[in-house]
Amino acid sequence: MQPTKLVGASPAIVTLQEEIFYAARCDAKVLVTGESGAGKEIVARLIHAASPRSRSPLVTVNCAALTETLLETELFGHVRGSFTGAYRDRLGAFEQANRGTVFMDEVGETSPRMQGLLLRFLETGEIQRVGSDQIQNRVDVRVIAATNRVLVESVANKTFREDLYYRLNVIHLRVPPLRERAEDIPVLLRFFLEQFSRQYQVDLPTLSQEALQTLADHHWPGNVRELKNVVERLVVRNKAGEIGRDDLPLEVLRSAPAAQTTVTPATRPAADVLFERLVNGGESFWSCVYAPFMARDLTRDDLRAIVRKGLERTSGNYKVMVELFNMQPDDYKRFLGFLRKYQCHMPFQQFRSAASSRDAQRPSGESTTTPPGRIAASA
């Protein structure tokens, strides 16, 4: 069974626990994002369990595992004779969860037609079963949706409806991948060792220091789900009472050198990486910075650091920075409004003063530097 709590004490998990608490107190729709195996379903279960709907059912539907036709039947039900094998009427997930919660996992995989059906249901609460030409029921259901996709990008690519995105994204919770909370790995290891020792009725094994360090250094691309599977395998195969490094699965041992080489560049500040993508990679601010910031993948400190770098490059000129960040000139007011809204607008005077000081220190006759590329500084 999956744990009924978020295991860990890292700042990321503490923050997520607080957001779950606030989400459970209201009845708004929730969008849970995060990589596969990070624990999105656990978040949904915790929200439901702490909400006033906890006495009613929580029904889970995996949207990626069903075809469009089967998914429509799974959600809305069908009437007898609607297709081959439909020998009786069947209630869908929305009717089964009346007064409760429906957790729609991998909602980003739904087809455009299904997205239209979902939008209509979210607006009206009406159920029209497959094979029927009339409304059968109206239900009261809270929808919690989850996806491992960046839905903002899907909206931009016209593969996910913008109106449905905003319907689902009333409250947005992001589940951090395991590599972003490495301090929780020893706690999770202990938790699953105890869980599977009880399940298989064996003595609680211990991990040698080398084995613990190797597991802590692993990149865990499959997140908590991968770690859980590894621990179960270790408990089943363990005989000596202590698990050594040589007892670890080959995929963990083989990935150790690769993990060391990939961790180093990942430690670069996010602001440095994104600024380079803007200036040298030609990406637009709206897709490179704005979208992940609105999805809470970037902090205000990250945004301020990017803006600061831009002002340093353009000597405090916001209009020039609009062009530097590959935006249209018409985006100037929108850009400034966005920065002011999130308290990330900085006075330009200090950057112009710094630029003047640098120019004054240059040897006589040396020309000042114009911002790179097509940008020319203007007042």
N, C-alpha and C positions, 0 to 999 in steps of 0.2 A: 504493500500500500504506500501511497505517497504521504509524506509528512503533512500534518495539518497545520504546520507553522513554518514561517520562514526561518531557516537555521542560519545563524550568523550574527555577528555584532559589529560589522563594519559600518562606517558612516552611510554608505549607500543603502544598506539593508535597514538601518534605523530610520532613514528618511523615507524609504518605501513603506515601512510599517506605519509611520505616521500618516502617509497619504492614504493607505488602506483604511485606516481608522476614520478619516474624514469622508472617504468615498462611501463607507458603510452607513454613515449617518443620514445620507440623503438617498434619493431614488433616481438620480440622474444616470444616464447611460455612460458606460465606461469603455475606453479603448486602452487595452493593455498591449504594449509593444515590447519586443525583445527577441533575441536570437532563439533558435530552436533549443529546447532543453534547459532554458534558463529558469523556468518556473512560472510561466504565465498562468497555467491552470490553477496552481496553488494560490496565486493572488486572487483569482476569480472566486475560488472556494472560500477564502478567508473573508472577502467582501460579503459574499452571500451569508456566511455563518454569523457575521456580526451585524447583519442588517435586520430590520423588522420583518423581512420576508423569509427568515431562516426556518420558520415552521412549514413553509411550503417547499415544493421540490426545486432542486437545481438540476436542470437538464443540460447535458453537454452534447454539442454537435460538432464533429470535425468536418469543416467545409471542404478541406482538401482531399478527403478520402472518398467523396461521393461525386458522381456525375451530376450534371445540372438537374436532370429529371428525378434522380433519387434524392437529391438534396431538397428539392421542392416538396416531395412527398414526406421527407423526414421532418421538415419544418412545419408544413401546413396540413399534412395528412392527406387522405384520399377517400373517395366514396367507392362503394362496391361497384365492380364492373368498369372502373375507369381505365384499367389496362389488364393485360393478361396476368393472372395470378392475384388480382384484387378481389378476393372472395368475400370480403366484408369491409365495412367502413373502418377507418383507422384514424386515430387522433395523432396529430403532429406534435412536435416538441413544444410549440407555442401554447397549444391547448393543454398539454400535459403539465406545463409549468405555470398554469394560471395562478396568479397571486404570488408566484415565485420568480425564479431567474432562469434565463437561458444563456448559456455560455457558448458563443460561436467562435470556435477556434479556427485560425487561419482564414479569416473573413476576406483577406486580400486575394484569395484564390477564386472567388466567386465570379461568375460570368456577368456580362452587362445586363442580361435579362433578369437574372436572379437579384442583382443589385436593385433593379427597378421594383421588383416584388418586395424586397426588404424595405425599401424606402416607403412604399405605400403602407406596409404594415406598421412601421414606426410612426407614421403620421396618423393612422386611424385605429390601429389595434384590431382590425377586422380580419377574420379567417375565412378564406375561400379555399376549400379543399380541392385537390386535383381531381378533375372529372366532373366538377359541379359548376353550374352557371349562376350560383347565388351565394350570398354571404351566409355562412353557417353559425358564426359565433363572433363575439367581441371579447377579447381577453385583456387582462391586466398583467403584463409581464415586464420585468426589467431585463434589458439586454446588456450583457458584457461581451464585447468582441475582442479578439486578440489576433495579432499578425506578427510575422517575423519580417515583413516587408516594410519599407519606408513609404507609407501611403501618400505622403506629399509628392513623392516622385511619381507614383502611379497616377495620381490626379493630373500632374503635369503632362504625363505621357498619354492621357486620355484612356487609361485602362481601368480606372476606378472613378466612380461618379463623385464629383466634388460635393454635391448636395448630400449624398449619403455619408461622405467622410465627416462633414460637419455635424450631421445628425448623431453619428457614433462618438465623435470626439468631444463630448461635453466635459468629461474628466479623462485626462490622459495620464496613465501610469507607465513608466518605463522600468522594465526589469533588467538590471545590469548583468552583463555576461560575467562568468566566474572569473575570468582573467582580470576584471576591473575590481575585484574584491578578493584578492589572493589571500588576505589575512583570514578569510572564512574557511579556507580549504582544510586546515587541521580540525576545525570544529565540525565540518561536514563529514570528514573521515571518521571521527569518533562517533558521530550520530549514526551513520550507516553501519559501522562495525557493530554497534550495540543492537541495531535493528535486525540485522541479518543473523547475528549470533542467537538472538531469541527465536527468530523464525526457523532456523535450522537446528536449534537446540544443541549448540556447540559452545565450548568455552570461548570467552571473549579473547580474540587474538590481539597481539600488540604489533606495532610497526617499529622496525629498527630506525635509527636516526637517518641512515642512508636512504632507506625506502621512503621515509617521510619527506626528506628533502627532494628526492626525485619526483614524488607526486606533487609537491608544492611548486616545483619548477615547470611542471607540465603545462602546456598552453590550454588544454581542455576545450578544444573546438566544439565538442558536444555538450559543454557546460555541465550543470549539476546532473543531468541524466546520464552523461558519460561517466562521471565520477561514481554515481550510484551503481552502475553496471560493473565497473571495475572492482568496487568494494565487494559486491555480491560474489563475483568470480573468485576473489581472494579468500573470502570466508569459506566458500564451498571447497576450495582446493587446499586450504591450510591444514597442516598436520602437526607441525612442530610447536605451535603456540606463538611463535614470533615470525612475522612476515619480513623477509629481507629484500634487498634490492633485486636480487636475482629471481625472486618470486613474482615480480611485477610483470604485467603483460608486455609482449614485445612492442606493441604500438606505443606504449608509454616510454619504454627504454630507448626505442629508436628516435623518438621525437625530442629527447632531452637536448642533444646538440643543436637541433634546429630551433628549439625554443630559446636557447641562449642567444642565437644570432638574431632572432626576430624581436626579442624583448628590447634590445638596445635602441633601434630606431623608434620603437613605439613610445619610448620615454620622452621623445621630443614634445614640447608643449603643443597643444592643439592649435593655438594661435599661430605659431610659427609654420606649422604644416599647411593650414588653411590660407595664410597670407601668401605663401609660396604658390599655392594652387591658383590664387586670384591673379597675382602679378605675373608669374611665369607660365602658368598653365592656361591662362585665358578664360577661366571659369567665371560665371556671373556671381555676384554677391548674393543674389536671391536664391540660387540653387545651392551654392557652396556653403554659405553662412546662415542666411535667413531661415531656410528650411530646417536644418538640424537644430537651430536655436529654438524655433517654434515647437519642434518635437522634443525639446528638453534634452537633446544630446549635447548641447553646448551651454555653458553657464554665462552669466552676465560678465564675469571676469574674463572669460575667453573673448566675448564680443568686444569688451573695452580694450583688451590687448590688441585685437585686430585693428580697431579704429585708431588706437594710438600709433601703431606701426604705419598706418596709412597717412596720418597727419604728419608724422616725422618725414615720410617720403615726399609729401606734397607741400611741406613748409606751412602746414596749417590751413590749406585751401581745400574746403569740402567739395567745391565744384570740380576741382581737378581729381579729387579722390573718387568721385562718382565715375569718372572715366577710367581711372586706374583700376577700379573694381569691376570694370566691364559692364556697367549699367548704361542705359540710355540717358541723355541729358534731361529728358522729361522726368526721370526718376528722382531728381534732386530733392524736391519737396517731400516726396514719399520717404526717401532715405533719411532725411533729417527728422521727419515726424516719427519714424520708427525708432531712431536712436533716442529721441527725447522721451518717448513713451516708456522705454525701458531703462531710463536714467543712464544712458551710455553716450550721451552727447558731451563733448569736451570743449572748453574754450580754446579757440584757435590761436590766441595771442601768444601763449607760451611757446608754441611751436614756431611761430614766425620770429620770435625773439631769439630762439635757439639757432634758427637758420641764419639770422643776421650776425650772430656771434661767430658762427663758423666762417661766414664770408669775410668777416673782419680779420680773422686769424690767418687767412690765406696769404701767401707771398704776393707782393705787388705785381700786377699784370696777369695773374692767373685767373682764368675765367671761372665763373660760378657754374655749378652743375645743374643742368635741367633734368627734371624727372625723366626716367627712361622711356623709351618707346615713342609713341605718338603724342605723349602728354607734354604740353607747354604750360608753365605756371602762369596763372592769371590772378589778378586781384579779386 
